[in-house]
Amino acid sequence: MPQALEQADGRWAWVVLLASLVTQALTLGFPSCIGVFFTDLQRDFQATNSETSWFPSIMGAMFNGGGPLCSILIKRFGCRVTMILGGILSSLGMVASSFSTSLSQVFLTAGLITGLGMCFSFQSSLTAVGLYFVRRRPLANALASIGMSMGVTLWPLLARYLLETLGWRGAFLIFGGIFLHCCVCGAILRPVATNMDPEPKEDPPLSPKTPPRSCLATCVSTIQYHLAFDILRHNMAFCIYVTGVTWMNLGYALPHIFLVPYAMHHGMDEYWAATLMSVVGFCNIFLRPVAGLLAGRKSLAAYRKYLFTTAILVNGLTNLICTVSADFSVLLSYCLVYSLSMCGIGILIFQVLMDTVPMDRFPSALGLFTVLCGVASLISPPLAASLFMGGGFYALEKKQVKQNRQAKVEDDISEITPMQGDKDSAKKQLCPENMYVTSV
């Protein structure tokens, strides 16, 4: 590790906070604009909606699944080098994707390479904020998360403008240049003096009775350390946190991906559909500083995890508003309520993790957390599409069966009615005949 130049809670910490804010705007906010390119990617590559949904899934999986590798790089080279490497990979992936000739190449470049680069940049910025701030850490995390809100606000509008002006290939090329700003933010991350004990560079000498470990055992021990399996076994609070947030990620990212296509599918103009996601980010820009000040109060420190779970519950229930109508006013109301719950999740999700594990193990704990969230992000869009299609087909079949039963009942009734009519006519014919015989 390079020699420490700065002290925690010093003046340079606020510069690092600004760099983290910009980095989160570039990385966390970027998936919000992917839905803008869905229609054009489907048209150019003749792909279905399910096939195209693998693009944001792979990007989200790499964004989260690269956590263990990122923690190793942070331990070995520090946050500065890791963030610069992430900016280079993110830019390289987007530039290469602009020359793709198939959807699989987009998966490899914009999905895999860019997602891994965004992982390196984001986690480095998050770790740097945790190292630079001790006394004001909740407030610092809340202020840094404003970058995500700014990204959600600006990325869809910029993506729509570039798509109309340059097409999706030109937009991806411009995105590659924008991601290079992560390298500038990484250069700001000077090494900071912490209370963490440095890792020994060499293994302590083994006693004569201790047999040397094999290469396989050493690799397994290293993987377990950087995936925080020891914390998972001995820290029940961390186990509960990881399990709950992983389950949450099965549905948390879906509104960011499918809200714009959902609105456009119901006849909403493309511009207004893209504006919906911008409303979410715009509201969070003003809500997160206030929520950060509240979450940073010492009187609420013991209740942060409960506030976090309440925000998750409200966020899930909010999605029911979309089932009412696809009108702009209804979806706008949904975005306002959703942004409020998203604000609570955004400022507390990493703060609760920092409260759960020691800061010197935070990169490793974050690595395991992001791997599990990456699996959830990978399967959530195709799972949502399959559940929608399966549920839709099942409901359609039930409706057809019900209609067939009603038609059969109506046919039976129509068959019975003529028979009754014949009997009545027969009676009417018999009556005059009897009368005629009697009169004779």
Secondary structure, 3 states (H helix, E strand, C coil): CCCCCEECCCCHHHHHHHHHHHHHHHHCCHHHHHHHHHHHHHHHHCCCHHHHCHHHHHHHHHHHHCHHHHHHHHHHHCHHHHHHHHHHHHHHHHHHHCCCCCHHHHHHHHHHHHHHHHHHHHHHHHHHHHHHCCCCHHHHHHHHCHHHHHHHHHHHHHHHHHHHHHHHHHHHHHHHHHHCHHHHHHHHCCCEECCCCCCCCCCCCCCCCCCCCCHHHHHHHHHHHHCCHHHHHHCHHHHHHHHHHHHHHHHHCHHHHHHHHHHHHCCCCHHHHHHHHHHHHHHHHHHHHHHHHHHCCHHHHHHHHHHHHHHHHHHHHHHHHHHCCCCHHHHHHHHHHHHHHHHHHHHHHHHHHHHHCCHHHHHHHHHHHHHHHHHHHHHHHHHHHHHHHHHHHHHHHHHHHHHHHHHHHHHHHHHHHHHHHHHHHHHHHHHHHHHHHHHC
